[in-house]
Amino acid sequence: MISAYPTPGAVISLRSATWKVLSTSILKRGFREVHCRGLNGLVRDKEARFVWDLEKGARVLDPAAVRLVPDASSGLIDTKLHLEAAFRNTPTTTRTPLTLGRAAIDDLPFQHLPVERALAQDRVRLLIADDVGLGKTLEAGLITSELALRGRADRILVVTTRAMLTQFQKEFWTRFSIPLSRLDSAAIRRMRNRIPAHYNVFDQFDRSIVSIDTLKRDAQIRDAIKHSYWDLIIIDEAHNAAARKAAAGSNSQRAELAQLLSRRTDSLLLLTATPHDGSQESFASLIEMLDPTRVPDPTRLHRSDIEDLVIRRFRSDKNVAADIGQQVPKRQLIRRNFPLSPEEEIAYQSIAELHLDLDEQSTRGRAIDLFRTTLAKAIFSSPAACLETLERRIRGIENGTARGTEEDRLRLRDLADQVAAIDTGAFRKYQDLLKMLRDLRWTGKAPRDRIVIFSERIATVSWLAERLQADLDLAEGQVARVDGGSVEADVRTQEVIDAFGQEKSPIRILIASDMASEGLNLHFQCHRLIHFDLPWSLLRFQQRNGRIDRYGQDRPRSCLGVGGNLKAA
């Protein structure tokens, strides 16, 4: 006789799924609770608690009612296949790598070290900081495959930048057969509409990939993270999540989120080609995510304290060079210098001597200096970017949303007129870009001779996209841009990046903001990269160059700095 109320060990049918009862308890007012683990379908291996008295249709399954099905296959082949599948599903206990040489990648000996280091750890915690283009994503894929074979990576979460979502997802699937469900903002909204309000979005997918900006924007998502746990979390471009003293806004939110994620997983992989920005405290925050006990004093972190947690190799290292030296041609850096036009001289001098009243508070001088620096950075990029900054400030003074007197508005209007006088002919940096392309005999006809142009300002990206098509006499579709202007533009951005790597695509010039400077593969049909304006961070400069300076590049790379004018910088 089967009891109407389940006992631990019983198998029950509840909410169209089968569960095994782990424990039972009595709640207030006599209600009975059952703690279960799912046995089939979407609930397999997931734990849940139910109030038995409120679940309609719930019943205890009678083990005597199980129907045995005979194996009628020839030679009992079905039974043998079942046993073989069960055997293959049994986790291995060896620490010897099993996937090396079996993934859909070139087997490079230097990429074995992170796998061996991870398997040597009882709890995998690694910062993989290899140089740009050496395959950190592939090393992470190898480690993930090894952990999955050992039953230590059933639940996986990958956190990366918006621009890298699709590429990371493709790499894991096509090279390691690891599927990752993409949880962008739209997908999370759809899930919330389909599941009960008290269900956790992250519990619906065992292996998922999400943008760090999606996570940090939503308070509900952060709360869901606090109530979820993963076997393995991979944080790509981890330098964006390092804590910084001067960090505010989104940077601070990323750091807090990364610290939270580091506590919600057994294994943690941090991936970045630029782990150190010169600040000991910033680098120490990454180490604290891996093991807080290694950083008693962030200002006195010694290499010997963390050698087992960090893997850092450069393409110039002997072992690395021996593996890829013949397959990655040498990089050539070319600096361009040019004189300013008279119109530019006038505008530059006016910005340097700009005086604004603003107010008479003690911070007056600092406020003027900050705005003057903002204008200088904008004019170094392009007159279009500077004019946009000026017009925005003038409108703010006019409608009362920005500080400034009527005299300030008039001064800024005079400066805007001076900047507007820098037409295409007077914009010497752009003219030097055209001259450089002519010197290179670049015509845009060869499908494998494509160019990437980086700029920090979206206004400059827009201006270049319009002018280059006209001045180089290129057809519609031969100039493309990616600037990450909105979340809705993500799909279009990925389409452009994918097309840029296809030989049959008409795109010949890709103009990008720094949202495309990290992680992306832009080297398939391109070996020339131009910095139209130099980034203010050396780390960003290195990241940009890494878009074409990567393993798999079969031609000498040229990285040209049009913004290399000393007078302008």
C-alpha positions in Angstrom: 0.0 0.0 0.0 1.5 3.3 -1.1 1.1 6.2 1.4 -0.8 9.2 0.2 1.9 11.4 1.8 5.4 10.8 0.4 8.4 9.8 2.5 12.1 10.5 1.8 13.2 8.3 -1.1 9.8 8.1 -2.8 9.3 9.1 -6.4 6.3 11.4 -7.0 4.6 12.9 -10.0 4.0 16.7 -9.6 3.4 19.5 -12.1 3.9 17.2 -15.1 7.3 16.1 -14.0 8.8 13.3 -11.9 10.7 14.0 -8.7 12.6 12.1 -6.0 11.7 13.2 -2.4 14.8 14.2 -0.4 13.1 15.2 2.8 9.8 16.3 4.3 8.8 18.8 7.0 5.7 20.2 8.7 5.0 23.9 8.2 2.9 26.3 10.3 -0.9 25.4 10.4 0.0 21.8 9.7 0.9 22.1 6.0 3.3 19.5 4.7 6.3 20.4 2.7 8.4 18.1 0.4 11.9 18.8 -0.7 12.6 17.2 -4.1 15.1 16.7 -6.9 13.9 16.5 -10.5 14.4 13.3 -12.4 13.4 14.2 -16.0 13.0 16.9 -18.6 13.7 20.5 -17.7 13.7 19.8 -14.0 16.4 17.1 -14.1 18.8 17.6 -11.2 17.1 20.8 -10.0 15.9 21.0 -6.4 12.6 22.5 -5.4 10.2 22.6 -2.4 6.4 22.2 -2.6 3.5 22.4 -0.2 2.0 19.0 -0.7 -1.5 19.9 0.5 -1.8 22.7 -2.1 -0.5 20.7 -5.2 -3.5 19.4 -7.1 -2.8 16.1 -9.0 0.3 15.3 -7.0 0.7 11.6 -6.4 3.2 9.1 -5.1 4.3 6.6 -7.8 4.0 2.9 -7.0 7.3 1.1 -7.8 5.4 -2.1 -8.4 3.6 -0.3 -11.3 6.8 0.2 -13.3 6.4 -1.6 -16.6 9.5 -3.5 -17.7 10.2 -3.4 -21.5 12.2 -6.4 -22.9 15.1 -5.7 -25.2 14.1 -7.1 -28.6 17.1 -5.7 -30.5 19.5 -8.0 -32.3 22.3 -9.1 -30.0 20.8 -6.9 -27.2 22.4 -3.9 -28.9 20.0 -1.4 -27.2 21.1 -2.6 -23.8 24.7 -2.4 -24.8 24.3 1.1 -26.1 22.6 2.1 -22.9 25.4 0.7 -20.8 28.1 2.3 -23.0 26.3 5.7 -22.7 26.2 5.3 -18.9 29.9 4.3 -18.9 30.8 7.3 -21.0 28.8 9.6 -18.7 30.7 8.5 -15.7 33.1 11.2 -14.7 36.8 10.4 -15.0 39.0 10.7 -11.9 42.4 11.3 -13.6 44.0 14.7 -13.7 45.6 14.0 -17.0 44.1 16.2 -19.8 41.8 14.2 -22.1 40.7 16.8 -24.7 44.1 18.1 -25.9 44.4 17.5 -29.6 40.7 16.5 -30.0 39.0 20.0 -30.2 38.4 21.7 -33.6 41.4 23.9 -33.1 45.1 23.9 -34.0 46.9 21.9 -31.2 49.5 24.5 -29.9 51.7 23.2 -27.0 51.7 26.6 -25.2 47.9 26.4 -24.8 48.3 23.2 -22.8 49.7 25.0 -19.7 46.4 26.6 -18.6 44.6 23.2 -18.9 47.3 21.4 -16.9 47.4 24.2 -14.3 43.6 24.1 -13.9 43.5 20.3 -13.5 46.2 20.5 -10.8 44.0 22.7 -8.7 41.4 21.2 -6.4 39.3 24.3 -7.0 39.9 25.9 -10.4 40.7 29.6 -10.0 42.8 31.1 -12.8 43.6 34.5 -14.3 44.5 33.8 -18.0 46.3 36.9 -19.1 48.0 35.9 -22.3 48.9 38.5 -24.9 46.2 39.6 -27.4 45.5 37.1 -30.1 47.0 34.1 -28.4 43.7 32.2 -27.9 42.4 32.9 -24.4 38.9 31.9 -25.4 40.2 28.6 -26.8 42.2 27.9 -23.6 39.0 28.6 -21.6 37.1 26.2 -23.9 39.7 23.4 -23.3 39.4 23.9 -19.5 35.6 23.9 -19.7 35.7 20.6 -21.7 38.0 19.0 -19.2 35.8 20.0 -16.2 32.6 18.9 -18.0 34.2 15.4 -18.5 34.8 15.2 -14.8 31.3 16.3 -13.9 32.5 19.6 -12.5 31.0 22.0 -15.1 27.3 21.1 -15.5 26.2 24.7 -14.7 28.2 27.3 -16.7 27.9 31.0 -16.9 30.0 33.1 -19.3 30.0 36.9 -18.8 31.5 39.0 -21.6 31.0 42.3 -23.4 28.0 42.9 -25.7 30.1 42.9 -28.8 31.6 39.5 -27.9 28.4 37.6 -27.1 27.9 36.0 -30.6 31.6 35.3 -31.3 32.2 33.6 -27.9 29.0 31.6 -28.3 30.1 30.4 -31.8 33.6 29.5 -30.6 32.4 27.3 -27.8 29.8 25.5 -30.0 31.8 25.0 -33.2 35.1 24.1 -31.5 34.1 22.4 -28.3 30.4 21.4 -28.8 29.5 23.4 -25.7 26.1 25.1 -26.3 25.5 28.4 -24.4 22.1 29.9 -24.2 22.3 33.7 -24.9 20.6 35.7 -22.2 20.4 39.2 -23.6 17.9 41.8 -22.3 15.2 40.6 -24.7 15.6 37.0 -23.8 15.4 37.7 -20.1 12.2 39.7 -20.6 10.7 36.8 -22.5 11.6 34.4 -19.8 10.1 36.6 -17.1 6.8 36.6 -19.0 6.8 32.8 -19.3 7.8 31.6 -15.8 6.2 32.3 -12.4 7.4 35.5 -10.7 9.3 33.6 -8.0 11.3 31.5 -10.4 14.9 32.3 -11.0 15.8 33.1 -14.6 19.3 31.7 -14.2 17.9 28.3 -13.0 16.2 27.8 -16.4 19.4 27.3 -18.3 22.4 25.3 -17.1 24.8 26.8 -19.6 24.4 30.4 -20.6 26.2 33.5 -21.8 25.3 37.1 -20.9 26.6 40.6 -21.2 28.1 42.2 -18.1 26.2 45.4 -19.0 22.9 43.5 -19.0 23.7 42.1 -15.5 24.7 45.4 -13.9 21.7 47.4 -15.2 18.9 45.3 -13.6 18.4 45.0 -9.9 16.2 42.0 -10.3 19.0 40.2 -12.2 21.5 40.9 -9.5 19.1 39.5 -6.9 18.7 36.4 -9.0 22.5 36.0 -9.1 22.6 36.0 -5.3 20.2 33.0 -5.3 22.0 31.0 -8.0 25.1 29.0 -8.0 27.3 27.7 -10.9 30.0 25.1 -11.2 32.0 27.4 -13.5 31.9 31.1 -14.3 34.1 32.7 -17.0 34.5 36.5 -17.0 35.9 37.6 -20.3 37.7 41.0 -20.7 38.0 40.9 -16.9 40.0 44.1 -16.7 36.7 45.9 -17.2 35.6 44.5 -13.9 38.7 45.5 -11.9 38.1 47.8 -9.0 39.5 51.3 -9.4 39.8 54.2 -6.9 38.4 56.7 -9.3 35.8 54.4 -10.8 32.3 55.6 -10.8 29.0 54.7 -12.5 29.2 51.7 -14.8 32.8 50.8 -14.0 32.1 50.6 -10.3 28.9 48.5 -11.0 30.9 46.1 -13.1 33.5 45.6 -10.3 30.7 45.0 -7.7 29.0 42.5 -10.0 32.2 40.6 -10.6 32.9 40.3 -6.9 29.4 39.0 -6.4 29.8 36.4 -9.2 33.2 35.2 -7.8 31.3 34.1 -4.7 28.6 32.3 -6.5 30.7 29.6 -8.3 33.1 26.8 -7.5 35.5 27.4 -10.5 36.3 30.8 -11.9 38.2 31.8 -15.0 39.2 35.5 -15.6 40.3 36.3 -19.2 42.1 39.5 -20.2 45.1 40.5 -22.3 45.6 43.7 -20.2 45.3 42.7 -16.5 47.4 45.5 -15.1 46.7 49.2 -15.7 49.6 50.4 -13.5 47.6 50.3 -10.3 48.5 47.6 -7.7 45.0 48.0 -6.1 43.3 47.4 -9.4 45.2 44.3 -10.2 44.8 43.0 -6.7 41.0 43.2 -7.0 41.2 40.6 -9.8 43.3 38.3 -7.5 40.8 38.8 -4.7 38.1 37.4 -6.9 40.1 34.2 -7.3 41.3 33.9 -3.7 40.8 36.8 -1.1 43.4 35.2 1.2 46.2 35.9 -1.3 45.9 39.7 -0.9 46.4 40.8 2.7 47.7 44.1 1.5 46.8 45.2 -2.1 49.7 47.7 -2.2 52.3 45.0 -1.5 51.3 42.2 -3.8 54.3 40.1 -4.8 54.6 37.9 -7.9 55.6 34.8 -5.9 52.3 35.0 -3.9 50.2 34.5 -7.0 52.2 32.5 -9.5 49.8 29.5 -9.3 46.8 31.8 -10.0 48.1 33.8 -13.0 49.2 32.7 -16.5 50.8 35.5 -18.5 52.6 34.8 -21.8 53.6 37.1 -24.6 54.1 36.2 -28.3 57.8 37.1 -27.8 58.2 34.3 -25.2 60.5 31.5 -26.4 57.9 28.7 -26.0 55.1 30.8 -27.6 57.3 32.0 -30.5 58.4 28.5 -31.2 54.7 27.4 -31.6 53.3 30.3 -33.6 56.4 32.2 -34.9 56.0 30.9 -38.5 52.2 31.4 -38.5 51.9 35.0 -37.2 53.9 37.5 -39.4 55.6 40.5 -37.8 53.6 43.6 -36.9 54.6 46.9 -38.4 53.8 50.2 -36.6 53.7 53.3 -38.8 53.4 56.8 -37.2 52.1 59.6 -39.3 52.9 63.3 -38.7 51.2 66.3 -40.3 51.1 70.1 -39.8 47.9 71.9 -38.6 46.0 74.1 -41.0 45.6 77.8 -40.1 41.9 77.2 -39.3 42.9 74.4 -36.9 45.6 76.6 -35.3 43.0 79.2 -34.5 40.6 76.7 -33.0 43.3 74.9 -31.0 44.6 78.2 -29.6 41.1 79.3 -28.6 40.4 76.1 -26.7 43.7 76.4 -24.9 42.9 80.0 -23.8 39.2 79.4 -23.2 37.8 81.3 -20.2 34.4 80.7 -18.8 32.6 82.5 -15.9 30.6 79.5 -14.7 30.3 80.4 -11.1 32.5 81.8 -8.3 32.6 78.6 -6.2 36.0 77.1 -5.2 35.6 74.4 -7.8 35.3 77.0 -10.6 38.9 76.5 -11.9 38.6 72.7 -11.9 35.3 72.8 -13.7 36.8 75.0 -16.5 39.8 72.8 -16.8 37.6 69.7 -17.1 35.5 71.2 -19.8 38.6 72.5 -21.6 40.0 69.0 -21.5 36.8 67.6 -22.9 36.9 70.0 -25.8 40.6 69.2 -26.4 39.9 65.5 -26.6 37.0 66.1 -29.0 39.0 68.4 -31.3 41.9 65.9 -31.3 39.4 63.4 -32.7 37.6 65.6 -35.3 36.0 69.0 -35.7 32.6 67.2 -36.0 33.1 65.7 -32.5 34.2 69.0 -31.0 31.3 70.9 -32.6 28.9 68.3 -31.2 30.3 68.9 -27.7 30.0 72.6 -28.1 26.5 72.6 -29.4 25.4 70.3 -26.6 26.8 72.7 -24.0 25.3 75.8 -25.6 21.9 74.2 -25.7 22.3 73.2 -22.0 23.1 76.8 -21.1 20.1 78.1 -23.1 17.6 75.7 -21.5 19.1 75.9 -18.0 20.4 72.3 -17.7 24.1 73.3 -17.8 26.0 75.9 -15.8 27.1 79.0 -17.6 26.4 82.7 -18.1 25.2 84.5 -21.2 28.8 85.6 -21.8 29.8 82.0 -21.6 27.3 81.1 -24.2 28.5 83.8 -26.6 32.2 82.7 -26.1 31.2 79.1 -26.9 29.2 80.2 -29.9 32.3 82.1 -31.2 34.4 79.0 -30.6 31.8 76.8 -32.4 32.0 79.1 -35.4 35.8 78.7 -35.5 35.5 74.9 -35.3 32.9 74.9 -38.0 35.3 76.8 -40.2 37.6 73.7 -40.3 36.1 72.2 -43.4 37.2 68.9 -45.1 40.1 70.6 -46.9 41.3 72.3 -43.7 41.0 69.1 -41.6 44.7 68.0 -42.1 44.4 64.7 -40.3 41.7 63.5 -42.7 43.7 64.8 -45.7 46.7 62.8 -44.4 44.5 59.7 -44.2 43.5 60.1 -47.8 47.2 60.6 -48.8 48.2 57.6 -46.9 45.6 55.4 -48.7 46.8 56.8 -52.0 50.5 56.0 -51.0 49.4 52.5 -50.2 47.8 52.2 -53.7 44.6 51.1 -51.9 41.6 51.0 -54.3 39.1 48.9 -52.3 38.9 46.4 -55.1 40.9 43.5 -53.6 38.5 41.4 -51.4 41.4 40.6 -48.9 42.7 44.1 -48.6 40.3 45.6 -46.1 40.9 48.3 -43.5 39.8 48.8 -39.9 39.6 52.4 -38.7 39.2 53.1 -35.0 38.0 56.4 -33.3 37.0 57.1 -29.7 34.1 59.4 -30.7 30.9 58.3 -32.3 30.5 61.6 -34.0 33.9 61.0 -35.7 32.8 57.5 -36.7 29.7 58.9 -38.4 31.6 61.7 -40.2 34.2 59.3 -41.5 31.6 56.8 -42.8 30.0 59.6 -44.8 33.1 61.3 -46.1 35.2 58.2 -47.0 32.5 56.7 -49.2 32.3 59.9 -51.2 36.0 60.9 -51.3 37.2 57.4 -52.2 34.4 56.9 -54.7 33.2 53.7 -53.0 29.9 52.0 -53.7 27.0 51.7 -51.3 27.8 49.0 -48.7 31.6 49.2 -49.0 31.9 51.4 -45.9 30.4 50.0 -42.7 30.4 51.3 -39.1 30.0 49.8 -35.6 29.7 52.1 -32.7 27.5 50.3 -30.1 25.1 53.3 -30.0 22.2 51.2 -28.6 21.3 47.8 -27.3 18.9 47.4 -30.2 21.8 47.9 -32.6 23.6 44.7 -31.3 22.2 42.4 -33.9 23.1 44.8 -36.7 26.6 45.2 -35.2 27.2 41.5 -35.2 26.0 41.2 -38.8 28.5 43.8 -39.9 31.4 42.2 -38.0 30.5 38.8 -39.5 30.2 40.2 -43.0 33.6 42.0 -42.7 35.2 38.6 -42.2 33.5 37.1 -45.3 35.5 37.2 -48.6 32.3 37.7 -50.7 31.1 40.6 -48.6 31.3 44.1 -50.3 32.6 45.8 -47.1 36.1 47.2 -47.6 36.4 49.7 -44.7 35.1 49.1 -41.2 34.9 52.2 -39.0 34.6 51.4 -35.4 34.4 52.9 -31.9 36.2 51.3 -29.0 33.2 49.1 -28.4 34.8 46.8 -31.0 38.3 47.1 -29.6 38.2 44.0 -27.3 38.1 40.4 -28.2 36.7 40.5 -31.7 38.3 38.7 -34.7 38.7 41.2 -37.5 41.8 39.6 -39.1 40.3 37.2 -41.6 40.3 39.5 -44.6 42.2 42.4 -43.1 45.8 43.2 -42.2 45.7 47.0 -41.9 44.4 48.9 -38.9 44.3 52.7 -38.6 44.0 54.7 -35.3 42.3 57.8 -36.6 42.6 59.2 -33.1 45.0 57.7 -30.5 43.3 56.3 -27.4 44.1 57.9 -24.1 44.8 54.5 -22.6 47.8 52.4 -23.7 45.7 49.3 -22.7 43.1 50.4 -25.3 45.8 50.9 -27.9 47.1 47.4 -27.3 43.5 46.0 -27.5 42.8 47.7 -30.8 45.9 46.4 -32.4 45.0 42.9 -31.2 41.9 42.9 -33.5 44.1 42.1 -36.5 47.3 41.0 -34.8 46.1 37.5 -33.9 46.9 33.9 -34.4 45.6 33.0 -37.8 46.7 36.2 -39.4 48.7 35.1 -42.5 50.0 38.5 -43.7 52.3 41.2 -42.1 50.1 43.6 -40.1 50.3 47.3 -40.5 49.0 49.4 -37.6 49.0 53.1 -38.6 48.5 56.1 -36.3 47.0 59.0 -38.2 46.5 60.7 -34.9 50.2 60.6 -34.2 50.7 64.4 -34.7 52.7 65.6 -31.7 51.4 69.1 -32.1 47.8 67.8 -32.1 48.4 65.5 -29.2 
